[in-house]
Each structure stands twice: as C-alpha cells, then as structure tokens.
Amino acid sequence: MASPFNPREQVKPLAPSSRYSVRSHDLEDDVPSLHITKFSHRNYYCCGLAAAMFLILAVIAIVLGFTVFHVKGPRITMNGVTIEQLTSTANGSLQTDSNITLLADVSIKNPNVASFKYANTTTLVYFYGTEVGEGRSPAGVAKARRTMRMNVTVDIVPAKILAVPEFSKEFAARVLTLTSFTRVHGKVKVVMVKRNVEVELNCTMTYNFTSQGIQGDKCKQRVRL
C-alpha cells in the first residue's frame, strides 16, 4: 500500500496575483503626490478667499468714499441782518460822528462726518462797488453734521458812503443798497483724507430808512474744495 505522503514532493508556494500585487516603492511614490495635491487645493482655496476678501474691502472702501467719507462743502446762511446807528440829518445826509454798525446772524452747516475747522472770517461791505466797511469773526469749529451760528459785526464808515455819487439817488428813494462779501477758509479731515475748503457768500440787501429794516436780501454761495 503506497504511502499517502511522498517526501520528494514539495509544496510549491502560490505565485502572487498580478492584479492585487502592490510594490512598496509604488506606495512610497503615491504618498508624496497625495500630500502635494492636498497642499495645492488648500493653497488655491486660501488665494481665492484672500482675493474675495480684498475685492469686498475694495468695494466697501469705494462706496464709503463716495457716500459717508465724501468731503462735502459746508453751507453758509445769512439768517438776518440789522443796521444800527444809521440816522439821517435834516439836510438829507448821514451823521458822520459815529460809524454805522451792521450785525449779521450767520449759520454754518457742516454735512460731513468730521468737524469743519475754519480760520478767522472776514466780511466786507460794499456800496455800489466801493468798500465802506469791514468786520472780522474769530476762528471756530463746526461739529460733524451740526449747524453753528455766529454773529458778524461790521463797522461801516458813513463818510465813505457819502463819497459815492449814487448816494443822493439812493437817499432820495429812502433806501440804501449794500452788498456783503464773506469768505471762510477751513479744513475737513475724514479718516486719512484732509481737504481744504473755501466758502464764499455774497449777499445784496436794501436798508429802508422809513421802516429802518432790511428788505429784499438775496445771497449766493460758492464752495471750493
């Protein structure tokens, strides 16, 4: 009876299948490439996020620059004018023993988000193109989005008015037509932007000797930024 086991017969190992075989050096090559791919995707994501944030900030800055942070010119308004010590003599002239006082109630409206700082203000008064008076107001600050009121006092010299040829015609009509010119220099600083501002106000007013009041005052404003 033959023995079931033959020592000469050796068990041969099964050859690995080529379909499922993975070489060690292939794994070593795939791991770095996987890290590089992940790093590239992350880098692209960060760059895209940074570009989007920069674009959003640029749009916000442009919108604020044209709206909130846009420097606007202040507005000057002549609220009222009164003239004191203007009296006439019996011979149809003006008393020259004292100067005529012109009091102007002026308001400065600042529409900006920052304060408007202005220097000393000069107001000149003309009678038919001839300068007859001058007044000065101290420097001040108009706060952001606020309206500041100030009183301007101008001393008018009667002798200068009498020297104008048109005075006789004006006095016969019992009126006196005067023109005022006010110039305000200042600065507005919004965040990092500082702008010089110059505001000019021209007003024409008529003083009535009978009613002793101002009638028909008209003003025009010009702003330079």
For each residue, the residues with C-beta under 8 A, 3 or more apart:
1:
2:
3: 6
4:
5:
6: 3 9
7:
8:
9: 6
10:
11:
12:
13:
14:
15:
16: 20 21
17: 20 21
18: 21
19:
20: 16 17
21: 16 17 18
22: 26 27
23: 26 27
24: 27 28
25: 28 29
26: 22 23 29 30
27: 22 23 24 30 31
28: 24 25 31 32
29: 25 26 32 33
30: 26 27 33 34
31: 27 28 34 35
32: 28 29 35 36
33: 29 30 36 37
34: 30 31 37 38
35: 31 32 38 39
36: 32 33 39 40
37: 33 34 40 41
38: 34 35 41 42
39: 35 36 42 43
40: 36 37 43 44
41: 37 38 44 45
42: 38 39 45 46
43: 39 40 46 47
44: 40 41 47 48
45: 41 42 48 49
46: 42 43 49 50
47: 43 44 50 51
48: 44 45 51 52
49: 45 46 52 53
50: 46 47 53 54
51: 47 48 54 55
52: 48 49 55 56
53: 49 50 56 57
54: 50 51 57 58
55: 51 52 58 59
56: 52 53 59 60
57: 53 54 60 61
58: 54 55 61 62
59: 55 56 62 63
60: 56 57 63 64
61: 57 58 64 65
62: 58 59 65 66
63: 59 60 66 67
64: 60 61 67 68 69
65: 61 62 69 70
66: 62 63 70
67: 63 64 70
68: 64 113
69: 64 65 113 190 191 193
70: 65 66 67 190
71: 112 188 190 193 195 197 225
72: 111 112
73: 197 199 223 224 225
74: 108 109 110 111 112 116 142 184 186 197 199 223
75: 108 109 111 199 221
76: 106 107 108 109 182 184 199 201 221
77: 106 107 109 219
78: 81 104 105 106 180 201 203 217 219
79: 105 106 107 149
80: 104 105 214
81: 78 102 103 104 105 180 203 205 214 217
82: 102 103 213 214
83: 86 100 101 102 103 156 207 212 214
84: 100 101 102 103
85: 98 99 100 101
86: 83 94 100 176 207 209 212
87: 94 95
88: 92 93 94 95 171 209
89: 92 93 94 95
90:
91:
92: 88 89 168 171 172
93: 88 89 162 171
94: 86 87 88 89 100 158 161 162
95: 87 88 89 98 158
96: 158 159 162
97:
98: 85 95
99: 85 133 155 156 157 158
100: 83 84 85 86 94 133 155 156 157 158 161
101: 83 84 85 153 154 155 156
102: 81 82 83 84 125 133 135 153 154 155 156 178 180
103: 81 82 83 84 151 152 153 154
104: 78 80 81 123 151 152 153 154 180
105: 78 79 80 81 149 151
106: 76 77 78 79 149 150 151 152 182 201
107: 76 77 79 147 148 149 150
108: 74 75 76 116 118 142 147 148 149 150 184
109: 74 75 76 77 142 146 147
110: 74 115 116 142 143 144 145 146 147 148 188
111: 72 74 75 145
112: 71 72 74 115 116 144 145 188 190
113: 68 69 144 145 190
114: 144 188 189 190
115: 110 112 141 142 143 144 188 189
116: 74 108 110 112 141 142 186 187 188 197
117: 139 140 141 186 187 188
118: 108 121 139 140 141 142 184 185 186 187 197
119: 139 184 185 186
120: 136 137 138 139
121: 118 136 137 138 139 150 152 182 183 184
122: 134 135 136 182 183
123: 104 134 135 136 137 152 154 180 181 182
124: 131 133 134 154 180 181 182
125: 102 131 132 133 134 135 154 156 178 179 180 181
126: 129 130 131 132 178 179 180 181
127: 130 132 160 161 164 166 167 176 177 178 179
128: 164 166 177
129: 126
130: 126 127 160 163 164
131: 124 125 126 134 160
132: 125 126 127 156 157 160 161 164 178
133: 99 100 102 124 125 154 155 156 157 160
134: 122 123 124 125 131 154 155
135: 102 122 123 125 152 153 154 155
136: 120 121 122 123
137: 120 121 123 140 150 151 152
138: 120 121
139: 117 118 119 120 121
140: 117 118 137 148 150
141: 115 116 117 118 148
142: 74 108 109 110 115 116 118 146 147 148
143: 110 115 146 148
144: 110 112 113 114 115
145: 110 111 112 113
146: 109 110 142 143
147: 107 108 109 110 142
148: 107 108 110 140 141 142 143
149: 79 105 106 107 108
150: 106 107 108 121 137 140
151: 103 104 105 106 137
152: 103 104 106 121 123 135 137 182
153: 101 102 103 104 135
154: 101 102 103 104 123 124 125 133 134 135 180
155: 99 100 101 102 133 134 135
156: 83 99 100 101 102 125 132 133 160 161 178
157: 99 100 132 133 160 161
158: 94 95 96 99 100 161 162
159: 96 162 163
160: 127 130 131 132 133 156 157 163 164
161: 94 100 127 132 156 157 158 164 167 176
162: 93 94 96 158 159 167
163: 130 159 160 167
164: 127 128 130 132 160 161 167
165: 168
166: 127 128 169 170
167: 127 161 162 163 164 170 171
168: 92 165 171 172
169: 166 172 173
170: 166 167 173 175 176 177
171: 88 92 93 167 168 174 176 209
172: 92 168 169
173: 169 170
174: 171 208 209 210
175: 170 206 207 208 209
176: 86 127 161 170 171 206 207 209
177: 127 128 170 204 205 206 207
178: 102 125 126 127 132 156 204 205 206 207
179: 125 126 127 202 203 204 205
180: 78 81 102 104 123 124 125 126 154 201 202 203 204 205
181: 123 124 125 126 200 201 202
182: 76 106 121 122 123 124 152 200 201 203
183: 121 122 198 199 200 201
184: 74 76 108 118 119 121 198 199 200 201
185: 118 119 196 197 198
186: 74 116 117 118 119 196 197 198 199
187: 116 117 118 194 195 196 197
188: 71 110 112 114 115 116 117 194 195 197
189: 114 115 193 194 195
190: 69 70 71 112 113 114 193 195
191: 69
192:
193: 69 71 189 190
194: 187 188 189
195: 71 187 188 189 190 225
196: 185 186 187 225
197: 71 73 74 116 118 185 186 187 188 223 224 225
198: 183 184 185 186 223 224
199: 73 74 75 76 183 184 186 221 222 223 224
200: 181 182 183 184 221 222 223 224
201: 76 78 106 180 181 182 183 184 219 220 221
202: 179 180 181 219 220 221 222
203: 78 81 179 180 182 217 218 219 220
204: 177 178 179 180 216 217 218 219
205: 81 177 178 179 180 214 215 216 217 218
206: 175 176 177 178 214 215 216 217
207: 83 86 175 176 177 178 212 213 214 215
208: 174 175 211 212 213 214 215
209: 86 88 171 174 175 176 212
210: 174
211: 208 215
212: 83 86 207 208 209
213: 82 207 208
214: 80 81 82 83 205 206 207 208 217
215: 205 206 207 208 211
216: 204 205 206
217: 78 81 203 204 205 206 214
218: 203 204 205
219: 77 78 201 202 203 204
220: 201 202 203
221: 75 76 199 200 201 202
222: 199 200 202
223: 73 74 197 198 199 200
224: 73 197 198 199 200
225: 71 73 195 196 197
